[in-house]
Amino acid sequence: MEYNLADLFESIVDTVPDREALVHLDHPGTGAERRLTYAELDRAANRLAHHLAGQGVGPGDHVGLHLYNGVEYLQTAYACLKIRAVPVNVNYRYVEEELAYLYRDADLVALVFDGEFTERVAGALPRAPGLRHLVRVGAPPAGAAEPSIAPVPLAQAVAAGSPARGFGPRSADDRIVIYTGGTTGMPKGVVWRHEDIFFSGMGGGAPTGEPVGRPQELAERVAAGGEGLVFFPTPPLMHGTSTLTAFIAFHFGQKVVVHRKFVPEEVLRTIERERVTSVSLVGDAMLRPLVDALAGPLKGTDCSSLFSVSSSGAVLSDTVRAQFAALVPNALLLNNFGSSESGFNGTATDDSGPDKGFRLNVNSRMAVVDPATHRRSAVGEPGRLALRGHVPLGYHNDPTKTAETFFEADGDRWVLLGDMATLGADGVVTVLGRGSQCINSGGEKIYPEEVEQALKAHPDVYDALVAGVPDDRWGNRVAAVVQLRPGSGPLDLTALQTHCRTRLAGYKVPRQVVFADRIQRSPSGKADYRWAKAVAAGEREA
């Protein structure tokens, strides 16, 4: 047995076959749900794996997962892993042009998709000549154009597939690809070996403790432990952090709960009903609606089972953290740091904040380096975060970007992250923000995340994004797109500037503000900086 994700999962299945593994609760108010034990989830994945293998899908072939959250997403992921195929996440918000690019760039040979996306799949399919097999979950909308390749209904595919395993040996060197959209450019696929993502993205079987020393130890720990933990990844599984959260829960032999889509009131009802212990989400965009619901229509919901609420991909502001802590004082609030290229890298220190930044304790894998020379930056000198050890192999079909992002030094392979940072004399790293979004105003470097944190600390600000727009004098000026709280009083640029000056140096204070009815973000809550910049520059309506 090796550090192969399918092997590891099967070892857990064989240890606790009758334990509840996955609960899919649909909403709103339909009462529809599916509950699978570990053995049932394993058999469901086996059936689909045999179907795909029967269609010629084999080791190294790429299979797209164009799906909402549900049993089918994780069933398909494990089906691919079992036959050594490569699961590839597909952003379900992509339109036809973007899908055509991703299908083609990812070299998909098969696609499992929700019926709702039938028309988009049909439109993109002719531009993805390698895509030869389709499996559809559910029915298409009435009148939707059908793809040129007839989709096989998932129910039919699994009904004909064997529930037994019967697969060949696997390897720690098998692949998984995570496509990430980032904030600029077209999406790119990060290529991971199973062993590397197991240790970097899933904590090696113990995200907050000692990783396992051999593959068999994972099941041994599950056998020696108990059950009762309930993990609830609320962002879309199409984003790496949610799928990795589910895999981590399975490696503990615990239960995973998923909803098809994020509806705050239903999330809270599920926390109460399923006695959820751990919720993962993305920033204020997801936590703030939970706070509003708890303080309003869902007041009194029992969240006493919650042990932790963690955010990845966006920083929770102090204001929203304080509001949630007042409503659910028993839950730890964690700002986690990670990326598709690096996995999980750590949790912000307790003294992180808008006046100090996002601070991380350095481990032996982390460094701040000059992006051009890769030499380590001096204390206080800005550089790029870099990590070594269990890192990805590179970007699929992009040798140029791979060469820019991955490098060899000191006998190790390193990945250069997009985040700028400084190393303090106390050995703590302060993350400044994405280098690609850094605003150069009169020679001063300003990181949007820091300004956004200050803006969101204002009690009347519901959400905010910051971007640089052209300025005749300074080259660029700081502009903010702000969404106000419902029912808040009038707020203008002067009031926001006065507020920000108590937290930021003068050159970082926004010079203009655009008020929007809603801040545009991805389904996972990540910032859409291209949209913010276009709105701030007057190229799009707020």
N, C-alpha and C positions, 0 to 999 in steps of 0.2 A: 504493500500500500504506500502511495506517495501523497504529497500535498496537492491532490487533485480535488477540485470542488465537488465533483460528482461522487468520488470515492468517500470523501469526508461526510457528505450528506447521507449516503447509504449506510455509513457506519453508525450514524445517529438513529436512522430509521430502524436498524436492526437492534438497537439498544432500547428504544422506547417506542415500539411500533404503534401502540394503542393510545399514546398521548396526543392530545389535540395540538395540531401544528398551525393550522391556517383557518382564519375566519374572514369571510367576505360578506360585509353588510352593505346592502344596497340602500338607497335613500332617494327622495325623502318619503318616509312614512309608508313604504310598500311592505315592509316586513320580510322582504326577500333576503335570504341569507344562505350561505354555504359553509359547512364546517367539515374540515378534513383532518383526520389523524395523520401522523407521520406515514403510516403504511399506506393510507389512501392517497396521499399526495404523491408518494413514490410510485404507486401503481398508475396514477393518472399521467405522470411524466413518462413512465415506461411505455404506455400505450402510444403517446404522441411520438416518442423517440423511435419506436418501431415503424410508425407510419412514415416519418421523415426518411429513415434509412431505406425503406422500401421504395422511396421516390428518388433514390440515388444521392441523398444528402449524406456526406461522410466527413471524416476527420479534416479539419481545416476549412470546410465550407462555411460561408457566412449566412446566417439566418436572421432576418429582421423581425423585431417585436414591435409592431405598430398597434399598440393596445393601451386602453385605459387600465387603471388599477383593477386587479381581480385575481381570482385563482388562476385564470388562463395565463397571466403574465409569468408568474413564478413556475407554473407547470411547463410552459414553453422554454423558459430559461434552463430548467433542469433537464428537459428533454434534449436540448442541444448539447449540454455538457456531458450527458450520458453517452452520446454517440461521437463525442469529441468534435462536434461542430461548434461554431463560434457564434454565441448570441450577440446581436447588435441592437442596441436601443434606438428607437425611432421617435422623434418628437412629434406627438400627435397634433400639435398646433401648426405644423408646417403645411403650407399650401402646395399646390401641384408642382410648381417650379422647384421649390426647395426639396420636395420629396424625390423628384427625378434626379436631382444632384446627389442626394444622400444614397439612394438605392444604387446608383451607378458608382459613386466613389467608394462605397462600402463593399462592392463586388457581391451583392446579395444574390444567392441562388434560390432562396425560398423566403417567403414572407407569411407571418401569421398576423392577421389584422382584424380589428373590430369592424363589424358590418357597417357601422356609421360612416366609415372612411372609404366605402366602396368606390364612389365617384372619383375621389382624389387618386386612389390607387389605379383606377382605370386610366386616368389621364397621364399619370407618371410612368406607367408600365412600358409604353413603347420606347422610352428613352433609357431603359435599363435592360439591355439585351441579354444580360446574364441571368436575369430573374426568370426562373422557369417553373416555379411551383408556388401556389397560393393556398393558404388555409384560412377560412373565414370564421370568425366567432360571431354568432348571431346573424340576424337577417339584415339585408341592406335596406335603406330607406325606399319608400315607394317611388318608382320611376327613375331610380338611380341607374346611370349607365354602367353596364357590366364590363369588367376587364376582358381583354382578348384571350386570356388564359382563364378557363373556368375554375373558380375557387372550390376547393373541397370543404364542405362544412366541418367544423371541428368535431361536432358530435359524431359524424360519420367516420372521421379519421380515427378517433379514439376507440370507437366501437369495434373497428376491425383490427386494432393493434393489440398485441399480447400484453397482459399486465405484468408478465415476468420480466426479469432483467435480461440475461443472456447476451450481454455486451462484452466486447473484447477489453483487454487491458488498456489502462489510460496512463497519462503521464503528468507530472508536475509542470511539464513544459507546454501543456495544452493552453489554448489562448482564450481570452475574453476581450471584447472590444467595447469601449465606452465612448460614444460620440458626445462631444461637448460643443455647444454653440459659442461659448465665450461671449464677449461683448462686441467684437468686431469680426468681420470676415465670415467665410462660410464655415459650417461645422466641420470638425476634424475628429477622426477616430483614434483614441488612445489604445494602444495594443499592450495588454498585460499577459504575462505568464500566470497560471493559476497560483503557483507557490508565492509569487511576488505579491499579488493582490490579496492573498490570504493573510500575509503578514502586515502589509502596509495599509490595506483598506479595511481589514476585518480584525486587526489586532492579534492575529495568530491564535484565535480561540479565546483570548482574554484581553479585550481592548484596554482595560484599566489595571491589569495585573501581569503576571508572568506568562508569556506565550508558551504554547506547548512545545515540547522538545522532540516529539516524534508524532506522526500522523495518528497512530492508534490512541494516543493520550487524549484526544478530543472526546472520543466516545467513553473513555474511562472516567473522565471528569463528569460527563453527563450521568453515567451510571451511579457515581458516588454522590451526586447532588440531587436536588429536588426540583419540583416545578412550582409555578405560581407567578413567574414573571410574564408580563404581557407587553409586547412591543407594538407600537402603533406608528408606522411611518406615514405621515399625512401628505407629504408631497407626492407627485406622480412617480411611479416606479420607473418611468422612462428616464429619470435622472439618477445617476449612479448612486448618490447618497442614500436614496430610499431602498434600492435593491440591495445594497451592501448592508443596510440596517436589518433587512429581512434575513439575509444570510447569517449575520451575526447572531440573531435570535435563534435560528435553526441550529447553529453550532453550539448553542447553550442548551438545546433540547427544549426550548420554550415556545410560547404561542405568539403568532403574528396576526394582527388585525389590520385589514385594509378596507378603505372605502373607494368606490369608483371615482368619485371626485371630492374635492375639499368643500364641505358645507359646514361652517363653524358650529351651528346649533347641533347638527348630527354628530360632529366630532365629540362634543361635550356629552351628549347622551350616550355615546359609545364608551367614553371613558368611565362613566358611572356604571353602565350595564355590564361591561366586560372586566371591570376592575383593572383598568390599564395602569401599568406601572411606569412605562417609559414612552414619551411622545417625542418624535423628531419632526421638525418643521424648518422653514426658511425665513428667518428674520421677522421684523415687525409686520410685514405684509400678511403673515399667517397668525402670529400671536395676537396682534391688536384686535382682529375680529373676534377671537376667543375671549379676550378681555371684555369687549363691548357686550358680547352675549352673556357672559357671566355676571356682568354688572347690570344687565337689563333683563331680557325675556327668559334667560336660563338661570337667573339668580337662584341660589340654593342648590344647584346641581352638585352632587357629591363627587368631589375630585380627590378625596382623601387617600385613594390608592396610589396617586401619582407620586413617584419617587424622583423623576427627573424629566425636564423638558429641555431638549437640546436643539440648537440652531446651527445649521451649516450652510455656507454659501452667502449668508448675509448676517450682519451683526445686529443683535438685539439692542435697542437703545435703552439707556438708563430709565427713561420715563416709562416705557412699556414694561420693562422688567419690574419696576417698583409697583406699577398698577397690578400686574399679575401676582406678584408676591403678596400683596395685601389681600388678594382674593383666595389664593392657594398657597398659604405660608409653608406647607410641608414639602413642597417640590423644589428641588434644586434647579436653577436656571443656568444652562451651560452654553457659552459661545464657543463652538468647536471650529477648528481651522483645518481645512483640507481642500482637495481639488481632485478632478478626474485624473490628473497627471501624477498625483502624489499620495492619494489615499487620505487617511486620517493622520494629522500631524500634531494634534494637541488641543488643549482647552485654554481659553484666556485666563489669565491670573485674576485673582479677586480685585486687584487694584487697577484693572483696565477701566477705561472710561473716556468720555469725550475730551477731557483735558490731558490724558496720558496716552490715549491710543489703545489699540488692540495689542496686548502684551502676552507673549508666550515664553514659557521656560524653555531654554535650549536643551535639546538632547544630542546624543552623539551623532545623529544622522543629519542634523540641521546646521546650516551656516549661512552667513550673509556674504555675498561675493560680488565683485565687479563683473557685470554681465559681459564685458568685452574680453577681459583677461582671465577671468575665473579665479583671480587671487582673492583671498579673504579680505573683506573690508575692515578697516580699523574701527575701534569703538567710536560710535557716533557718526560714522561715515555712511551715507545712504548707499544701498546696494540692492541686489535681488536675492530673495530667499532661494536657497538650493538645498536639495536633500540627496542623500546617497543610500546605497544598499538595495533594498527591494524596490526598484523603480521600474517603470514601464520599458518596453523595448523601443518605443517610438510612436510615431503617427503613421497610421495606415495610408499607403499611397502618397506619402509626402516626405521624401528624403531631405528636402531643403529645410522644412520646419523641424524635422527630427534633428538635423545637424545643428540648428540654432538653439535647440532646447535641451539636448542631452550631450554630456561631455564626460571625458575620462580625466581623473585627477587623483593623485595619491593612491593609485592602484584600485580605485573604486569608480563605479559608474554613477554619475550625478544627473539630476533633473533640475533645470533652471526654471523656477516658477515665475508667474507673471507679477507677483506681488513685490513691491518695494518695501524695504525694511531697514532698520538700524539695530546694531547690537549695543546694549548698554554696558557700563562698567560692572553692573551687578549680574551680568550674564543673561539678562532677559532680552528677548527680541521684541521690538515694537514694529508691528506691521503697519505700514503707511497707506497702502492701497495698491490697486492695480496700476502698474506703470503705464499701460496703454491709455489710461484715463487721466493721468496726471496733467494738471493745468499749469502751463508756464505763463505767469503774468508778471511782466517786467523783470524776468530772470528768477523770480521766486517760484518754487515748486509747491503746488497745492494739491492735496489728494482729496477727491470728492467725498469719500467715506467720512473723513473727519468733519467736514462742513455739514454733511447730512446728519451726523450724530448731534451736532449742536442745534441744528434747526429742529430736529424731532424732539429735543428736550423742551421746546416751547409747548405749553399745555394746549394751545389751539391748533397745533400742526399735527395732522393725522399721518402724513407721509411726505417724503421729499426726495428728489434726486438733484444732483448738482453736476453741471457740465461747464466746459469752457467755450465761450463764443468769441469770435474775432473782435478785436478792439484796436482802433487806430493808434492809440498811444502806448498801450501795454502789450500789444500782441494778442493777448487773450484776457478776458475778464471772467470773474466767477459769476455764473448765473444759476439760479435755483428755480426748479419747477416744484410747486408746493400744493398739496391737497390739504384743505382745512378740515377740521372736525365738524361734523354736522351740528348746526346750531351755535357754532362759535361766533364770537363778536367780530367786527370788522378788523382786518389786519392788513398792514401795508408794508412796503419795503423798509421804511424808516424804523418801524417797530421791530421787524425781524433783525435789522442791523444792530439795533440797540441790544437786543437779546443776545445775538451772536458775539458781540464784543466782550461780553462777560466770560466767554469761553474760548475765543479764538483771537490770534493776532490780527491786527487790522487788515493786513493784505489778504487774509483768507475770507474776510466777510463778503457775502454776496453783494454785487454791484447792481444786480437786477433780479426781479422775481416775476415769474409767470404763475398765476393761480389756475390750477386745473381741477376739473370735477373728479378726476381719478388719475392716479399715477399708473402708468403702464409698466407691468412686470411680466416675466415669464410665468407659466403655470406653477413653477416651484418657488416663486417669490423673488427670483434674481432680478437685479436692476436691468432695465433696457436703456442703456446710455445713448444709443443711437437715436431713440425716440426723444429722450430728454434734450439732447443737443439740438435736434431739429425743432422742437417746440420752443426752446429758449432763443433760438436764432430766428424765429418767426417763419420757419419753412413749413411748419405744420401747425394746425390749430390745437390748442390745449384740450 
